[in-house]
Amino acid sequence: MLSERLREAAGSGDVPRYSVVNEGISGNEVLVSGGGRPADNPSGLSRFGRDVLERTNVKVVVIDLGVNDIIHNPGQADPDRITAGLRTLVHEAHARGLKVVGATLMPFKGHRAYRTDREQVRQAVNAEIRSGTVFDAVVDFDRALRDPYDPHRLRSDYDSGDHLHPSDNGFRRMAEVFDLTSLKGAAPAEL
């Protein structure tokens, strides 16, 4: 849906002519490899080179990772470790001159893994992301998809039914709130 928006707006104003390569993996975490699909499911840190840095002509990377670190590893769900992992990805992207747009972590109340201590970790990670100290630009999927009456859960029409993954309407909303001009430009390469 983001690709469709980019195609429709390409070349107008400050919207770049980009295509989208989706390297999302179900159950993927920033820090830990393990469960999910595929079964070996390498962590974001271990697959970033293969999935992003080794691709030709990449200009910008969008990172939407972190909630599975909270859900799958509650004993290790430290907001400082998660944001440090995200910053490592940003540092690696900057070393290649890539701009990084990061997403806030979406709510998951109602999911079987939800607990208030995990919600506090999600809130802390989101606060750090929103502060502007993690990514070059931020897309606030949390704000866009949360239920205004219960902000710890997805709005019902944006919920696929598992209280974690967005529905088609949710994905459409995510594409709608994405500031296409945030994709323009690049980060200075670190030498």
N, C-alpha and C positions, 0 to 999 in steps of 0.2 A: 504494500500500500504506500510505503514511503517512496519506492521506486516510481510508482504511478504519479505521485505528486511531483517528484523531481522531473519526470518526463514532460508533464503538462506545463510546468513553470520554467523549464530550461531556457536559459538565455534572457529571461525577463528580469530586469532590475539586477540585483546582486545574487541571483540564483545560479549556481554553477551547473554546467552540463556534466553530471555524474551519473554513473550507474551504481546499483547496489549489489554487493555480494554479501549474502547472509551466511555467516559461519556459526550461528547459534547452535548449541548442543543441549539437548534436554538434560536437566539436572546438573549442568555445569557449574563449577565453583571457581572462584579466583585462586584459592590457595591449595586445595586438595584434589588430587586425582581420585577417581573411583566411580561409584555408582552412577547410573544414568544410561543414556543411549548415545554412542555405542558403549558396550560394557566396560571398555578400558577407560573411557571418558577422561582424557587428560585435562588437568587443571588449566584455567585461563593463563596462568603464568607459564606453564610448560608448552602450550600450543600456540602462543601469541606469535612466535617467530614464523612457524609454519603457516598459520592461517592469515596473518596480516603482513608481517614484515617481508616475507619471501614473495609476495604477490607483486606483480609489475604494475607500475603507474598508479599506485594507491596514493591518495591525497589526504584523506580524512578517515579516521576510525571512530566508530560509535561503540562505546562499551556499556553494556547493560548486564552487569554481573554483581553478585554479592548476596542476594537473598538465599541462594542455596547453601552458601557457607553458614548462614544462620540456622537454616532448617536442618541440614544434615550433620552438622558438627556443633551442637549447642554448647558443649563443654569448652570448645575452642572459639566460640563466636565472640571474638573481641573486636569491637569497632576499630580500634587502632591497628590491629593486624590486617583487617579487611581493607581499610583505606590505605595502609602501607602497600599492600599487594596491588591495589588499583594505581597507586602512584608509581610503582615499579613498571607497570604496563605503559603509563604515560611517559616515563623517562625513556623507555625503549623506543616508543613511537617518536618522541622528540629527537632522539639520536638519528632517526631517519628523516627528519623534517616533516613528520606527519602531525596534523592537528588532531586533537582528541576531544570528542563530544561525549560526555558521560551522562548516564541516566540515573535518576534517583531510584531507590528500591521501592517497588510497589507494595501495597498492603497485602496481608495474607490472613487476617482474622477469619476464623471459620474453617481454615485448613487444619487437618489433624495435627500438624506440627506447631500450631500457634500456641504461644505462651506469652505472658506479659514481659518476662525477662528477655525473650527473643525480640519482642516488639521494641523494647528499650534499645537494643543493639541496632535494629533497623533505623530507629529515630536518630540515634547518634551518628550512624553512617550517613544518613540523609542530611543531617545538619552540617557535617563536614563537606559533603558534596556541594550543598547549596552555598557554603561560605566562599566558594571559588578557589579553594586551595588544593583541589584534586585534579580537575580537568580544565581544559582551555575554554570550554563552553558546557552548559548544562541543559538537558531537557528534563523537565520535571514530570515524569510519568506518575509519580506518587500523587501529586496534586491533581493531575488530569483524570485519573481513574478512580480515585478514592470516593467512597460514599460520603456525601457532605453531612449526613446525620450520624455516621459512625466511621470516622476517618481511618480507622485501623483495618477496614475491610474494603474490598473492591465494590464499586457501585454495581448493583445487581445486573444491569444490562451490559456491563463491561466484564462480567465474571463468566468464565467458561463453565462453571458449575463446581469446580474443585476448590474455589476460593483462593487460588494462587495464580493460575494462568488466565490471561485475558481471553474473552470471546472474540469473534470476528469484529463485533462492534467496538470492543476494547482496542483491538489492533488498529482499527480505522481511526479511533480517537488518538491513539499514540502517533499515527502518521500526521493527523491534523494539527497537533500541538507542536510538532517538530518545526523549529525555526529554520527554514531552508537556507537562510543567509548565514547561519552559524557554520555551515559547511564550507564557506568560502575562506580562502586564505590558508596559510600553513604555519606550522610552528618552526622557529629557527632551528636548523640542525645543530646539534651539540657536537663539537669536534673534540 
